[in-house]
């Protein structure tokens, strides 16, 4: 619990520092854009080292939680983002950015939130793993359905998806099987901190000038982000309580149904598209950041009450 709390404080500081530097010193954007792809691969690969050895070798027991993760992340949250964007957003670049967010797997911060809320690790890992494996199919399908005639080379999406999702999965299993994770362990959090800074600094620097010319579309994006985090969170909790579900199960559904990997969406947007396409992921990242800290506060409060009782 203490370790999870310390990691949250560090990730909060890194995220805020990246936003401040991206707005105040955007001159490093060109360097950041060059580094963002390897930074994302490193973040995903090291984070996936948390999955225990042999985790993916027996897929049968993972099926139930995996299906739940895909339903909440793609069918519920992803469809909401796509449908609202189609009807409410006018600028094509922002709309593409929202489609990318909808196609993304859940945020990896779910692992730390799962620890804080004392959800069984196996449930968190299986839901998250299922959603990431589902992304290998869902991202190309969403791209085919919505972006085929917009992207100059549609196959670039396939290559990027394989590079940012399948490659980290393979690398993380290779590192664990070879025992190299023990070498990485002492410095892995520092490495992730540097990479997170690169990712969110680059996304922020890319959208700095656009943020200065705030438009009606950006208000709509902010509203969709607000609904898909706080309103969804409130609704999922109320539904869970109505059906008398236990707190761990409610939290599991809540985490999978309210948070997207905004860094991954922004990175893909900058690699394949433009600064305008990356901007929605920055707005979503800010709301996700606030939402994560709100959930952390709520979960800590619930935990304290449970200990008193």
Buried (B, 14 or more C-beta within 10 A) or exposed (E): EEEBBEBBEBBBEBBEBBBEBBBEEBEBBEEBBEBBBEBBBBBBBBBBBBBEEEBBEEEEEBEEBBBBBBBBBBEBBBEBBBEBBEEBBEBEBBBBBBBBBBBBBBBBBBBBBBBBBBBEBEBBBBBBBBBBBBBBEBBBEBBEEBBEEBBEEBEBBBEBBEBBBBBBBEBBBEBBEEEEBEEEEEEBBEBBBBBBBBBBBBBBBBBBEBBEEEEEBBEBBBBBBBBBBBEBBEBBBEEBEEEEBEBBBBBBBBBBBBBBBBBBBBBBBBBBBEBBBBBBBBBBBBBBBBBBEEBBEBBBEBBEEEEEE
